[in-house]
Amino acid sequence: MPNSTLYERSLPHGPAVRIRRVSAPGTLPVTAVLEVDRRAGTPRASIGGHPPPLLTANAANETDVVEKLQHIAADDAEIARLLSQSGLR
């Protein structure tokens, strides 16, 4: 899949919060994951691969799936809580 990133922002301490489409282009419903890439902005960022998803959502289209996850992706405290719950922090 070429560029499947639907939303991305950087956390104050460097990692990137990303909403990434995981369903194939043209496939409906759209499935996307919320992930935190701790390698963002480092030399290791170019290695490839994807971090483990914190949340998964399905929606009728890309706009709707971003709406489902964006309020969480935009909240630093919520991201910290999800990382802690998943054992990634």
C-alpha positions, 0 to 999 in steps of 0.5 A: 500500500503506497501511503496509508497514513490518514492522520499524523502528528508529533508528540511533544517528546518526539514520537508520531501518533498516526492513524493508518489505513490497514484495509486495501485501497477501494475496500469498504468498510475502511479499517484503520489503526491508531499507532504511536511510532516511537522511531519517528524522527530518528535514524531508525525511522527508515527501517520500515515496519509498523508499531503495534496498534493501540486501537482499531476502527471500521467505518464506511469511508476514510473520513468517518474512520478518521473521525472515530479515532482523531479525538483520541489521537489528538489527546496526549493524556489519552495516548499515554493511557493507551500506551500504558494499558498496552504495556508499551510504556 
